[in-house]
Amino acid sequence: MSIDVLKEDIKTNKLKNVYLFYGQEEFLKKYYLDSIEKIILQNDLSAMNKIVLEGNFEISKIEEACETLPVFSEKKLVIVKNSGLFKSGKDGAKQQSNREQLIEYIKNIPPYTVLVFYEEEVDKRLKTVDAVKKNGLVVEFAFQKPAELVKWAIKVLKSYNKEISMEDASYLIEICDQGMTEILNEINKLVMFVGERKKVTVQDIEKVCTKSVKSRIFDLTDAVAEKNLDKALKLFNDMLILREPIPKILFMITRQLRHVMEMKLLIMDGMSVKDACAKIGITPYAGKKISSQAERFSIDMLKEGIREAFELDLAIKTGRINDRVAAELLINKLANG
């Protein structure tokens, strides 16, 4: 994997001339950029050998930044953020020309320069991406899998001399947003809350941590599985008060129904909940909740719920129904099904 190659580059101090970092996991993207920066600027307190460019500009600016000799150092670092050179869209002739220039320049980056492109999204079909692959390294930083995040959370808490059980760490990951930065913020809140106490418990998490929309969807699905319409609608309204976008809520409800159906089918085929969690890619805590919900929904109910969600989504997009009305209709149908 490219991430393993990057780790080896950093470990051996043998950096490539060009890197392309992209993906949703900002924490890891920044961590590895900082690691490269530490190697190059280790004796450069004034950061004279670091140049940061951001946005759309002429390729000549990148060339100029890369060609300038480093000051009292073997290497220099050039960081280019959100350039748009690796993302497809409504490009004019100028952007296409920029891409062609960049493809040629990437082949001739000076040996003393490390050029890092730091992007949110890339189109892997573009020739600029291929150019970096051939002459350097392309690394995607996707959101980490829940199982990896659980291990990481335990490790971070251990660095603070705190302990947490695997089950409670699983609950923490399940109620938090996916991003490692957001999870770290919740961990820091927990560390401050427990003070000198070594053990972090699920009660601490419930008192201190902010629930993500994903976690609130679990609660909403629980409510409709229990046929508790009032509770389900209250949870929905709470999410609206928190300014959660309705399309996102609908998407999350549909995804949850799919997970419940997948869990139900796997269990019906004789698979254990633990193995089903691994197959679906969810935490043990989520698996426990979903398997419980699966017992209260029939396959027909789940299929109908997913079909209804799809039709309502289409009705919203074509302007035939208000998104809030659509969400309330779906919740009503699920709770009364």
Secondary structure, DSSP 8 states (H G I E B T S, - for coil): -HHHHHHHHHHHT---SEEEEESS-HHHHHHHHHHHHHHHTTT-TT-TTEEEEESS--HHHHHHHHHS--SSSS-EEEEEES-STTS-SS--HHHHHHHHHHHHHHTT--TTEEEEEE-S---TTSHHHHHHHHHSEEEE-----HHHHHHHHHHHHHHTT-B--HHHHHHHHHHS-SSHHHHHHHHHHHHHHHTT--B--HHHHHHH----HHHHHHHHHHHHHTT-HHHHHHHHHHHHHTT--HHHHHHHHHHHHHHHHHHHHHHHTT--HHHHHHHHT--HHHHHHHHHHHHHS-HHHHHHHHHHHHHHHHHHHTTSS-HHHHHHHHHHHHHH-
